Amino acid sequence: MSELPLIPLESPDSPNLPHWLHSLETCESTNSWAIARAAKLHHGDVIFTKQQTSGRGQHGRTWYSPPGVFTASFVLDNLNPNLLPGLSLAAGLAVIFAIEDLVPECRDMLRLKWPNDVWIDRQKLAGILCEATSSNVSGKTRAVVGIGLNRCVDFAAARLDEKDLGNAVSLHSIVSKVPEEFCLLDRLRHYLLELADMFSTADRPAEKSGLALLLPELRRRDALIGCNVAIELASETICGEAAGIDRSGRLLVCLAGDRIQAFTSGRIRLN
């Protein structure tokens, strides 16, 4: 498949692009772009750019996007707001499933680092930023799922310092053939639309909604289970042993005295 053609939203009727894809030459942040144009976008729409200039990560941190980072945001509508805390983890599974479909040699190598990173060999391959807003349809809850994947990144040429680079790794450095961008977009959209149905406002039993159906895969892919971790909160840092993920998407940590504490947010590092 040839490289994905780059055209702005102002030309959405190009025969080269599917109706759901809005491809931009450059963009400050695909999430911000999607949120600012909410009234023009629909469930399943995807915003893609090869050059994101001011990406955002969790907790207001900067997401660095040197050349070769695959950057896209996916619009999901009609979601149950009570289930949204688990959406980042579910989106992480979507990233894993999409990569494994296209790169079979990655099967059983990819892991989730709570709450929103995809790791391979404890190195960061992808990050996820989910932002909830109101859709243009009856005020129902919408989420914009931003995905940044290190697809073909030359980190040395990017001249990022060690603090900014962190433990990042590029897919091209670990696989024999990197999937084309459009193939990634299509597979990610496929899995995210399936997740949107699980997280929707449709009336269904709790065990068949949100993260409930995904718990076995989440726990199998948990990169932190059994690791000594430090959870950096606003006012303190708590240390313990990661003990898994619960059905609400909270990180369980075993503290002194075998006491289990559940965390809904926090910056995690391995001790």
Backbone as numpy.savetxt, mean C-alpha at the origin, in Angstrom:
# Nx Ny Nz CAx CAy CAz Cx Cy Cz
4.59 -6.36 -23.81 3.75 -5.18 -23.81 4.63 -3.94 -23.81
4.27 -2.92 -24.57 5.06 -1.70 -24.64 4.89 -0.88 -23.38
5.76 0.12 -23.22 5.67 1.00 -22.07 4.34 1.73 -22.06
3.81 1.94 -20.87 2.53 2.63 -20.72 2.63 4.04 -21.25
1.77 4.47 -22.20 1.82 5.83 -22.70 1.42 6.82 -21.61
2.05 7.97 -21.60 1.79 8.97 -20.58 1.00 10.12 -21.17
-0.25 10.27 -20.75 -1.06 11.41 -21.17 -1.81 11.94 -19.97
-2.14 13.22 -19.92 -2.81 13.79 -18.76 -4.29 13.44 -18.74
-4.93 13.72 -17.59 -6.35 13.45 -17.44 -7.17 14.20 -18.46
-6.69 15.37 -18.90 -7.45 16.17 -19.85 -7.68 15.44 -21.18
-7.00 14.32 -21.39 -7.21 13.53 -22.61 -7.58 12.10 -22.25
-8.67 11.90 -21.51 -8.99 10.56 -21.00 -9.55 9.63 -22.05
-9.88 10.15 -23.23 -10.53 9.30 -24.23 -9.55 8.64 -25.19
-8.27 8.74 -24.90 -7.29 8.10 -25.77 -7.57 6.61 -25.89
-7.54 6.07 -27.09 -7.78 4.63 -27.26 -6.68 3.78 -26.66
-5.54 4.41 -26.29 -4.42 3.64 -25.74 -4.59 3.32 -24.26
-5.53 3.96 -23.61 -5.69 3.77 -22.17 -7.08 3.25 -21.84
-7.18 2.37 -20.83 -8.51 1.96 -20.38 -9.21 3.15 -19.71
-10.53 3.08 -19.63 -11.30 4.22 -19.11 -10.95 4.54 -17.67
-10.46 3.57 -16.92 -10.22 3.78 -15.48 -8.85 4.38 -15.18
-7.99 4.52 -16.18 -6.62 4.95 -15.94 -6.40 6.40 -16.32
-5.89 7.18 -15.37 -5.51 8.57 -15.58 -3.99 8.66 -15.39
-3.28 8.83 -16.49 -1.83 8.78 -16.47 -1.26 10.18 -16.64
-0.40 10.58 -15.71 0.12 11.94 -15.67 1.62 11.96 -15.96
2.04 12.98 -16.70 3.48 13.14 -16.96 4.23 13.33 -15.65
3.71 14.19 -14.77 4.31 14.45 -13.48 3.22 14.83 -12.50
3.49 14.66 -11.23 2.46 14.91 -10.23 3.14 15.07 -8.87
2.68 16.03 -8.07 3.26 16.19 -6.73 2.99 14.96 -5.88
1.73 14.53 -5.85 1.32 13.35 -5.09 0.07 12.78 -5.75
0.09 11.52 -6.12 -1.09 10.94 -6.76 -2.27 10.88 -5.80
-2.00 10.65 -4.51 -3.10 10.68 -3.53 -3.73 12.06 -3.45
-2.90 13.09 -3.32 -3.41 14.46 -3.23 -4.17 14.84 -4.49
-3.66 14.43 -5.63 -4.31 14.73 -6.91 -5.70 14.10 -6.95
-5.79 12.85 -6.51 -7.07 12.15 -6.52 -8.07 12.78 -5.54
-7.60 13.16 -4.38 -8.49 13.76 -3.38 -8.98 15.12 -3.86
-8.11 15.90 -4.49 -8.49 17.23 -4.97 -9.50 17.16 -6.11
-9.54 16.06 -6.83 -10.43 15.92 -7.98 -11.49 14.85 -7.74
-11.91 14.73 -6.48 -12.82 13.65 -6.09 -14.08 13.60 -6.93
-14.65 14.77 -7.27 -15.92 14.80 -8.00 -15.80 14.24 -9.41
-14.58 14.21 -9.96 -14.38 13.73 -11.33 -14.00 12.26 -11.40
-13.77 11.66 -10.24 -13.26 10.29 -10.23 -14.34 9.32 -9.74
-14.13 8.05 -10.08 -15.13 7.02 -9.79 -14.46 5.79 -9.19
-15.28 4.94 -8.61 -14.81 3.69 -8.04 -13.99 2.91 -9.08
-12.79 2.53 -8.68 -11.93 1.76 -9.58 -11.00 2.59 -10.42
-11.11 3.92 -10.36 -10.19 4.76 -11.11 -8.78 4.66 -10.53
-7.80 4.83 -11.40 -6.40 4.72 -11.00 -5.64 5.93 -11.53
-4.82 6.54 -10.68 -3.97 7.66 -11.08 -2.53 7.17 -11.04
-1.82 7.37 -12.14 -0.46 6.86 -12.26 0.47 7.96 -12.75
1.68 7.99 -12.21 2.70 8.88 -12.73 4.07 8.24 -12.60
4.95 8.57 -13.53 6.33 8.11 -13.43 7.19 9.10 -12.65
6.66 10.30 -12.39 7.45 11.31 -11.72 6.60 11.99 -10.64
6.69 11.48 -9.44 6.01 12.09 -8.30 7.02 12.95 -7.55
6.69 14.22 -7.34 7.68 15.17 -6.83 7.57 15.45 -5.34
6.41 15.20 -4.74 6.23 15.48 -3.30 5.37 14.40 -2.66
5.84 13.17 -2.75 5.08 12.06 -2.21 4.97 12.12 -0.70
3.90 11.52 -0.18 3.65 11.51 1.26 3.58 10.08 1.77
4.15 9.87 2.94 4.07 8.57 3.59 3.24 8.65 4.86
3.33 7.62 5.69 2.60 7.59 6.94 3.10 8.67 7.90
2.18 9.18 8.73 2.51 10.13 9.79 3.19 11.39 9.25
2.83 11.79 8.03 3.36 13.02 7.46 4.78 12.94 6.95
5.35 11.74 6.95 6.72 11.62 6.46 6.76 11.73 4.93
7.94 12.08 4.42 8.13 12.20 2.98 8.34 10.82 2.36
7.67 10.59 1.22 7.93 9.37 0.44 8.80 9.77 -0.74
10.04 9.32 -0.75 10.97 9.70 -1.81 10.70 8.86 -3.06
10.63 9.54 -4.19 10.27 8.87 -5.45 11.31 9.16 -6.52
12.51 8.58 -6.40 13.49 8.74 -7.48 13.03 7.99 -8.71
13.67 8.22 -9.86 13.28 7.50 -11.08 13.27 6.00 -10.84
12.24 5.35 -11.37 12.13 3.90 -11.21 11.14 3.47 -10.15
10.64 4.43 -9.35 9.60 4.09 -8.37 8.24 4.07 -9.08
7.53 2.98 -8.95 6.18 2.84 -9.49 5.22 3.49 -8.50
4.48 4.51 -8.96 3.62 5.29 -8.07 2.21 5.36 -8.64
1.23 4.92 -7.86 -0.15 4.94 -8.31 -1.09 5.05 -7.12
-2.28 5.62 -7.37 -3.33 5.70 -6.37 -4.61 5.11 -6.94
-5.34 4.39 -6.10 -6.52 3.64 -6.51 -7.72 4.14 -5.71
-8.82 4.45 -6.41 -10.01 5.00 -5.79 -11.00 3.87 -5.47
-11.35 3.74 -4.20 -12.29 2.71 -3.75 -13.46 3.37 -3.04
-14.67 3.10 -3.49 -15.87 3.74 -2.95 -16.74 2.78 -2.16
-17.69 3.40 -1.43 -18.74 2.66 -0.71 -18.15 1.73 0.35
-17.16 2.24 1.09 -16.51 1.43 2.12 -17.16 1.64 3.48
-17.08 0.62 4.30 -17.57 0.70 5.68 -16.52 1.39 6.53
-16.80 2.58 7.07 -15.79 3.30 7.85 -15.28 2.54 9.06
-16.09 1.63 9.60 -15.66 0.85 10.76 -14.59 -0.17 10.42
-14.45 -0.49 9.13 -13.47 -1.49 8.71 -12.17 -0.88 8.20
-12.15 0.44 8.05 -11.00 1.10 7.41 -9.66 0.92 8.13
-9.63 0.77 9.47 -8.32 0.59 10.11 -7.51 -0.58 9.57
-8.17 -1.58 8.99 -7.44 -2.72 8.45 -7.11 -2.62 6.98
-7.47 -1.51 6.34 -7.33 -1.43 4.88 -5.88 -1.42 4.42
-4.99 -0.77 5.15 -3.58 -0.72 4.73 -2.96 -2.11 4.69
-3.28 -2.93 5.69 -2.77 -4.31 5.70 -3.34 -5.11 4.53
-4.63 -4.94 4.28 -5.25 -5.64 3.15 -4.63 -5.19 1.84
-4.38 -3.89 1.70 -3.74 -3.39 0.48 -2.33 -3.96 0.33
-1.65 -4.16 1.45 -0.34 -4.79 1.40 -0.41 -6.20 0.83
-1.46 -6.94 1.21 -1.66 -8.26 0.62 -1.93 -8.16 -0.87
-2.69 -7.14 -1.28 -2.96 -6.96 -2.71 -1.65 -6.76 -3.48
-0.73 -5.98 -2.91 0.57 -5.77 -3.54 1.32 -7.10 -3.66
1.31 -7.87 -2.60 1.99 -9.17 -2.61 1.38 -10.10 -3.65
0.06 -10.20 -3.67 -0.60 -11.09 -4.63 -0.31 -10.67 -6.07
-0.34 -9.35 -6.34 -0.09 -8.86 -7.69 1.33 -9.19 -8.14
2.30 -8.97 -7.26 3.69 -9.25 -7.62 3.88 -10.75 -7.84
3.30 -11.56 -6.96 3.47 -13.00 -7.10 2.82 -13.53 -8.38
1.70 -12.93 -8.79 1.09 -13.33 -10.05 2.02 -13.08 -11.23
2.70 -11.95 -11.20 3.52 -11.53 -12.33 4.96 -11.98 -12.23
5.42 -12.24 -11.02 6.81 -12.69 -10.80 6.77 -13.93 -9.91
6.50 -15.09 -10.49 6.35 -16.32 -9.68 7.55 -16.63 -8.79
8.74 -16.17 -9.20 9.92 -16.48 -8.39 9.89 -15.77 -7.04
8.98 -14.79 -6.87 8.85 -14.09 -5.60 7.90 -14.80 -4.63
7.26 -15.85 -5.05 6.29 -16.51 -4.19 6.94 -16.97 -2.89
6.23 -16.71 -1.79 6.66 -17.06 -0.43 7.89 -16.29 0.03
8.26 -15.23 -0.68 9.37 -14.39 -0.26 8.91 -13.06 0.33
7.70 -12.62 -0.04 7.23 -11.29 0.35 6.51 -11.34 1.69
6.72 -10.30 2.50 6.14 -10.23 3.83 5.56 -8.84 4.09
4.62 -8.79 5.04 4.03 -7.53 5.46 4.69 -7.05 6.75
5.16 -5.82 6.73 5.64 -5.20 7.96 4.55 -4.22 8.42
3.90 -4.57 9.53 2.81 -3.75 10.05 3.27 -2.30 10.21
2.45 -1.28 9.83 1.09 -1.46 9.31 0.96 -1.34 7.79
2.04 -0.92 7.08 1.79 -0.54 5.68 2.97 -0.73 4.74
3.88 -1.63 5.06 5.04 -1.85 4.19 5.06 -3.29 3.70
5.63 -3.48 2.51 5.90 -4.81 1.98 7.41 -5.00 1.99
7.84 -6.07 2.60 9.26 -6.38 2.74 9.63 -7.62 1.93
10.91 -7.65 1.55 11.51 -8.88 1.06 12.90 -8.96 1.69
13.16 -10.05 2.39 14.41 -10.21 3.15 14.64 -9.01 4.08
13.56 -8.57 4.74 13.60 -7.46 5.69 14.05 -6.14 5.07
13.87 -6.03 3.78 14.12 -4.76 3.08 12.81 -4.27 2.48
12.63 -2.95 2.49 11.36 -2.36 2.06 11.26 -2.31 0.54
10.27 -3.02 0.02 10.01 -3.03 -1.41 8.89 -2.06 -1.78
7.90 -1.90 -0.91 6.75 -1.04 -1.22 6.17 -0.45 0.05
5.54 0.70 -0.11 4.83 1.35 0.98 3.43 1.73 0.54
2.52 1.82 1.49 1.11 2.08 1.21 0.62 3.23 2.07
-0.17 4.11 1.47 -0.82 5.20 2.21 -2.29 5.21 1.85
-3.15 4.85 2.81 -4.60 4.86 2.61 -5.18 6.11 3.27
-5.96 6.86 2.50 -6.58 8.07 3.02 -8.08 8.04 2.75
-8.86 8.17 3.81 -10.32 8.14 3.69 -10.86 9.53 3.45
-11.91 9.60 2.65 -12.57 10.87 2.36 -14.02 10.56 2.03
-14.79 11.57 1.71 -16.17 11.34 1.27 -16.20 11.33 -0.25
-16.90 10.37 -0.81 -16.99 10.29 -2.27 -18.03 11.29 -2.77
-18.15 11.38 -4.06 -19.13 12.28 -4.66 -20.49 11.60 -4.79
-20.63 10.42 -4.21 -21.89 9.68 -4.31 -22.51 9.57 -2.92
-23.48 10.42 -2.63 -24.26 10.36 -1.39 -23.40 10.43 -0.14
-22.23 11.02 -0.23 -21.38 11.18 0.94 -20.83 9.89 1.51
-20.86 8.80 0.76 -20.35 7.52 1.25 -18.83 7.56 1.34
-18.31 6.70 2.18 -16.87 6.73 2.45 -16.07 6.22 1.25
-15.06 6.99 0.89 -14.12 6.64 -0.16 -12.74 6.53 0.46
-11.94 5.64 -0.06 -10.53 5.58 0.31 -9.68 5.69 -0.95
-8.63 6.47 -0.85 -7.63 6.54 -1.90 -6.42 5.75 -1.40
-6.08 4.70 -2.12 -4.99 3.81 -1.72 -3.77 4.12 -2.58
-2.79 4.76 -1.97 -1.55 5.09 -2.67 -0.52 4.00 -2.48
0.11 3.59 -3.58 1.13 2.54 -3.53 2.40 3.05 -4.19
3.49 2.96 -3.46 4.81 3.26 -4.01 5.65 2.00 -3.99
6.05 1.53 -5.16 6.80 0.27 -5.29 8.14 0.55 -5.95
9.20 0.12 -5.31 10.54 0.28 -5.88 10.72 -0.75 -6.99
10.38 -0.33 -8.21 10.35 -1.26 -9.34 11.71 -1.38 -10.01
12.28 -0.26 -10.44 13.58 -0.26 -11.14 14.37 0.97 -10.67
14.76 0.99 -9.43 15.39 2.18 -8.85 16.89 1.99 -8.70
17.65 2.96 -9.20 19.09 3.01 -8.97 19.31 3.91 -7.76
19.40 3.32 -6.58 19.49 4.12 -5.36 20.78 4.92 -5.29
21.85 4.40 -5.86 23.12 5.15 -5.86 22.98 6.43 -6.67
22.35 6.34 -7.83 22.16 7.52 -8.68 21.18 8.51 -8.05
20.27 8.02 -7.21 19.28 8.90 -6.58 19.90 9.81 -5.54
21.10 9.46 -5.07 21.85 10.29 -4.11 21.06 10.58 -2.83
20.30 9.61 -2.36 19.62 9.74 -1.08 20.58 9.39 0.04
20.49 10.13 1.16 21.37 9.76 2.27 20.80 8.52 2.97
21.57 7.95 3.85 21.20 6.68 4.46 19.90 6.78 5.23
19.64 7.91 5.88 18.41 8.09 6.64 17.20 8.07 5.73
17.30 8.73 4.57 16.18 8.76 3.63 16.00 7.42 2.93
17.11 6.77 2.63 17.05 5.49 1.92 16.49 4.38 2.80
16.88 4.40 4.08 16.42 3.37 4.99 16.88 1.99 4.53
15.98 1.02 4.55 16.34 -0.34 4.15 15.67 -0.72 2.82
15.58 0.25 1.93 14.85 0.03 0.67 15.60 -0.92 -0.26
14.82 -1.64 -1.08 15.37 -2.51 -2.10 14.51 -2.36 -3.35
15.12 -2.53 -4.53 14.40 -2.42 -5.79 14.12 -3.81 -6.36
12.92 -3.97 -6.90 12.51 -5.27 -7.44 13.47 -5.76 -8.52
13.96 -4.85 -9.36 14.81 -5.28 -10.47 16.11 -5.92 -10.01
16.50 -5.63 -8.77 17.77 -6.17 -8.27 17.64 -7.58 -7.71
16.39 -8.09 -7.63 16.21 -9.40 -7.01 15.43 -10.38 -7.88
14.95 -9.93 -9.04 14.22 -10.85 -9.93 14.83 -10.81 -11.32
14.58 -11.84 -12.09 15.16 -11.93 -13.43 14.45 -11.05 -14.44
13.12 -10.82 -14.24 12.36 -9.98 -15.17 11.33 -9.17 -14.40
11.37 -7.85 -14.60 10.46 -6.95 -13.89 9.17 -6.80 -14.68
8.01 -6.90 -14.04 6.75 -6.76 -14.78 6.56 -5.35 -15.32
5.89 -5.26 -16.47 5.59 -3.96 -17.06 4.64 -3.18 -16.15
4.69 -1.86 -16.27 3.90 -1.00 -15.39 2.40 -1.24 -15.55
1.93 -1.34 -16.80 0.50 -1.53 -16.98 0.04 -2.87 -16.39
0.86 -3.90 -16.52 0.50 -5.19 -15.92 0.36 -5.06 -14.41
1.27 -4.32 -13.78 1.18 -4.09 -12.34 -0.10 -3.33 -11.99
-0.38 -2.27 -12.74 -1.59 -1.50 -12.49 -2.84 -2.37 -12.58
-2.90 -3.18 -13.60 -4.07 -4.01 -13.83 -4.26 -5.04 -12.72
-3.17 -5.72 -12.31 -3.28 -6.74 -11.27 -3.57 -6.10 -9.91
-2.94 -4.99 -9.62 -3.22 -4.31 -8.35 -4.68 -3.88 -8.28
-5.18 -3.32 -9.38 -6.57 -2.89 -9.41 -7.50 -4.09 -9.21
-7.19 -5.19 -9.84 -8.01 -6.40 -9.69 -8.15 -6.78 -8.22
-7.03 -6.86 -7.52 -7.08 -7.29 -6.12 -7.68 -6.22 -5.21
-7.41 -4.96 -5.49 -7.98 -3.91 -4.65 -9.50 -3.82 -4.81
-10.00 -4.09 -6.00 -11.46 -4.11 -6.18 -12.08 -5.28 -5.42
-11.38 -6.40 -5.36 -11.87 -7.52 -4.55 -11.90 -7.12 -3.08
-10.86 -6.43 -2.63 -10.82 -5.97 -1.24 -11.92 -4.97 -0.96
-12.19 -4.09 -1.92 -13.24 -3.09 -1.73 -14.57 -3.76 -1.44
-14.81 -4.89 -2.08 -16.05 -5.61 -1.82 -16.07 -6.15 -0.38
-14.93 -6.66 0.09 -14.85 -7.16 1.46 -15.02 -6.04 2.49
-14.60 -4.83 2.13 -14.63 -3.70 3.05 -15.83 -2.78 2.79
-16.78 -3.24 2.02 -17.89 -2.39 1.62 -18.95 -2.30 2.71
-19.95 -1.44 2.46 -21.05 -1.26 3.39 -22.12 -2.34 3.24
-21.91 -3.30 2.36 -22.88 -4.38 2.17 -23.09 -5.12 3.49
-24.31 -5.52 3.73 -24.67 -6.22 4.96 -24.22 -7.67 4.86
-23.19 -8.01 5.64 -22.70 -9.39 5.66 -22.16 -9.71 7.05
-22.06 -10.99 7.39 -21.55 -11.37 8.72 -20.14 -10.84 8.95
-19.82 -10.56 10.20 -18.51 -10.02 10.55 -17.38 -10.92 10.08
-17.60 -12.24 10.14 -16.53 -13.17 9.75 -16.29 -13.20 8.25
-17.13 -12.50 7.48 -16.95 -12.46 6.02 -16.72 -11.04 5.54
-16.29 -10.15 6.42 -16.06 -8.76 6.03 -14.73 -8.27 6.57
-14.21 -7.20 5.95 -12.96 -6.60 6.40 -11.81 -7.60 6.37
-11.01 -7.56 7.44 -9.83 -8.41 7.50 -10.13 -9.86 7.85
-11.35 -10.14 8.26 -11.66 -11.48 8.79 -11.24 -12.59 7.83
-11.60 -12.45 6.55 -11.28 -13.50 5.58 -9.78 -13.55 5.25
-9.07 -12.48 5.57 -7.66 -12.38 5.19 -6.71 -12.74 6.32
-7.25 -12.99 7.53 -6.38 -13.22 8.68 -5.37 -14.35 8.48
-5.77 -15.49 7.91 -4.76 -16.54 7.72 -3.57 -16.08 6.87
-3.86 -15.36 5.77 -2.77 -14.86 4.92 -1.97 -13.77 5.63
-2.66 -12.89 6.35 -1.96 -11.83 7.09 -0.98 -12.42 8.08
-1.44 -13.44 8.79 -0.58 -14.03 9.82 0.56 -14.83 9.21
0.30 -15.45 8.06 1.37 -16.20 7.38 2.43 -15.27 6.83
2.01 -14.04 6.46 2.93 -13.08 5.83 3.52 -12.08 6.83
3.18 -12.21 8.09 3.60 -11.24 9.11 5.12 -11.26 9.27
5.77 -10.15 8.90 7.23 -10.07 8.98 7.74 -9.87 10.39
6.87 -9.42 11.30 7.33 -9.05 12.64 7.11 -10.13 13.68
6.31 -11.14 13.39 5.95 -12.14 14.39 7.19 -12.74 15.04
7.22 -12.70 16.38 8.34 -13.26 17.12 9.55 -12.36 17.24
9.51 -11.19 16.59 10.66 -10.27 16.62 10.55 -9.31 17.81
11.69 -8.92 18.34 11.71 -7.86 19.35 11.55 -6.52 18.64
10.55 -5.75 19.05 10.23 -4.51 18.35 10.13 -3.36 19.34
10.27 -2.16 18.81 10.03 -0.93 19.56 8.96 -0.15 18.82
7.91 0.23 19.54 6.82 1.00 18.96 6.96 2.44 19.44
7.27 3.33 18.50 7.47 4.73 18.85 6.13 5.46 18.77
5.63 5.89 19.94 4.39 6.65 20.02 4.72 8.11 20.22
3.70 8.95 20.29 3.93 10.39 20.41 4.70 10.73 21.67
4.42 10.04 22.77 5.01 10.43 24.05 5.93 9.39 24.66
6.03 8.22 24.04 6.86 7.17 24.63 7.20 6.11 23.59
8.18 5.29 23.92 8.54 4.14 23.10 8.34 2.88 23.93
7.60 1.92 23.39 7.28 0.68 24.09 7.97 -0.47 23.39
8.64 -1.30 24.18 9.38 -2.44 23.61 8.75 -3.76 24.04
8.82 -4.73 23.16 8.29 -6.04 23.47 8.50 -6.98 22.29
7.79 -8.10 22.31 7.89 -9.08 21.23 6.60 -9.10 20.42
6.73 -8.91 19.11 5.54 -8.91 18.25 4.86 -10.27 18.33
3.53 -10.22 18.58 2.78 -11.45 18.81 1.66 -11.65 17.81
1.71 -10.94 16.68 0.72 -11.16 15.64 -0.18 -9.97 15.39
-1.22 -10.21 14.60 -2.17 -9.18 14.18 -3.57 -9.69 14.51
-4.41 -8.82 15.09 -5.77 -9.27 15.41 -6.73 -8.96 14.26
-8.00 -9.33 14.41 -8.97 -9.21 13.32 -9.32 -7.76 13.00
-8.92 -6.82 13.84 -9.12 -5.40 13.55 -7.90 -4.76 12.91
-6.84 -5.54 12.71 -5.63 -5.03 12.10 -4.66 -4.42 13.08
-4.89 -4.64 14.39 -4.00 -4.09 15.40 -2.78 -5.00 15.59
-1.63 -4.38 15.87 -0.43 -5.15 16.17 -0.46 -5.57 17.63
-0.28 -6.86 17.88 -0.24 -7.38 19.24 1.22 -7.51 19.66
1.51 -6.99 20.85 2.88 -7.02 21.36 2.86 -7.60 22.77
3.73 -8.57 23.00 3.87 -9.19 24.31 4.87 -8.38 25.13
4.39 -7.82 26.24 5.22 -6.99 27.10 5.69 -7.79 28.32
6.36 -7.12 29.22 6.84 -7.79 30.43 5.66 -8.42 31.17
5.91 -9.60 31.73 4.86 -10.30 32.44 3.86 -10.98 31.53
4.26 -11.17 30.29 3.40 -11.83 29.29 2.08 -11.09 29.06
2.08 -9.79 29.30 0.89 -8.99 29.04 0.86 -8.62 27.56
-0.30 -8.81 26.91 -0.46 -8.50 25.49 -1.12 -7.13 25.36
-0.49 -6.25 24.58 -1.08 -4.94 24.30 -1.28 -4.80 22.80
-2.43 -4.23 22.43 -2.76 -4.04 21.00 -2.51 -2.59 20.61
-1.88 -2.39 19.45 -1.54 -1.05 18.97 -2.27 -0.79 17.65
-2.89 0.38 17.55 -3.57 0.77 16.31 -2.68 1.61 15.41
-1.62 2.20 15.98 -0.71 3.03 15.18 0.62 3.11 15.91
1.60 3.66 15.23 2.92 3.82 15.82 3.99 3.48 14.80
5.15 4.03 15.01 6.28 3.75 14.11 7.05 2.58 14.68
7.27 1.57 13.86 7.87 0.31 14.33 9.31 0.19 13.85
10.15 -0.26 14.76 11.51 -0.64 14.37 11.89 -1.93 15.09
12.75 -2.69 14.45 13.23 -3.92 15.06 14.31 -3.59 16.09
14.26 -4.28 17.20 15.28 -4.08 18.26 16.39 -5.14 18.13
